[in-house]
Amino acid sequence: MAAMTRKSSAFSLLVLILSGCASGPAFQPDLPNSLTAHINNDATGAMLLRGASMHTYASARCEGEQRQANKMSMANQEALATVPVKAGAPLTFALTTLNAQSFKGNWGCSVTSTFTPIAGARYEAVLQTKDDNRTCTVTILDQDKKVIPASHPDYSCSRTITGIVKNGQRYAF
Amino acid sequence: MNGYAKAGKAGLALLLAIMAVGCSTAYREASTGLIQAAAAGYKEEAAPGGLIKVTYQGNQWMLMYQVQDYALYRCAEIAQGRGSPYFVLYQTLPDALQNRSSNEVRPTTLLGIPHAEVYIALRQSAAPGTLSTAEVLQKLKPAIAAVAK
């Protein structure tokens, strides 16, 4: 009985720790002038951690980084966060996955995109990884599911644990 | 003060110096000697055909565009220092051989750290593909000055 209580306490502590790692605005897909990020992470295998982050930038040159969301425990397909957008002003954002199997390997993929929102629109950005995160792409859709043109630099603005990484390509450590 | 204490203080001072130089994102010349590996900065050397190879090594605190701007600014500084009002920028030696000029530096990464390496040819007059030394300096000076040393 005491062993069961200890196990239960340890599990509760782990849940608390993982919940504590999550940060960022809630998922509110119906909010006008907003962008909701979705992560479709195809990483396979038993994970110690499967997470993702979202950062926005003051310019396409990666200046003025702001962390919008950071989840350390995610399903393969999950909404990450909804952030407000400013109509008429180009928005640069980065979506990055992180998969950890500890000594077996840790890896992820990151994409930075820039697009210009229009007034009143609701956008979705879907990060899709492929071949176990070997590559990844972001598709931006409006509320009518129309694909919105976006530009993608050679390197992602998001700084991973391995430093600056190529846009849409796997990093590992 | 005994020898160990003196050596310890000297070691700490050296470590602090390396950290101070290594963490800076300011425009600077690459350091040589002991702290070379830790420091960001520019370097140049003569390259075949009268070209000048210009490199800017960033550090983990620098953004890609900073290395891009800093490398181009250094190219213009070199041109100005050698009395050339114009210069031609090449990304690689093969580009220079085929006269495929460029109007911007395209940085890459080395182990996740931004790095730029280009070649320049100095020119006395404007021609297709040349960059104006004065214009580059004027355009980039605010960005260089904005990051205090």
Contacts between the chains, C-beta under 8 A, distances in Angstrom:
chain1	res1	chain2	res2	distance
A	61	B	63	6.8
A	61	B	64	7.9
A	61	B	65	4.1
A	62	B	63	4.9
A	62	B	64	6.8
A	62	B	65	6.7
A	63	B	63	7.0
A	63	B	65	7.8
A	153	B	64	7.9
A	154	B	106	7.6
A	155	B	64	5.3
A	155	B	109	6.7
A	157	B	63	7.9
A	159	B	60	7.9
A	160	B	112	7.4
A	162	B	111	7.8
A	162	B	112	4.6
A	163	B	60	5.9
A	163	B	109	6.6
A	163	B	111	6.6
A	163	B	112	1.9
A	163	B	113	5.5
A	164	B	64	6.3
A	164	B	109	5.0
A	164	B	112	5.4
A	164	B	113	7.1
A	164	B	114	6.0
A	165	B	109	7.6
A	165	B	112	6.7
A	166	B	109	7.8
A	171	B	112	7.8
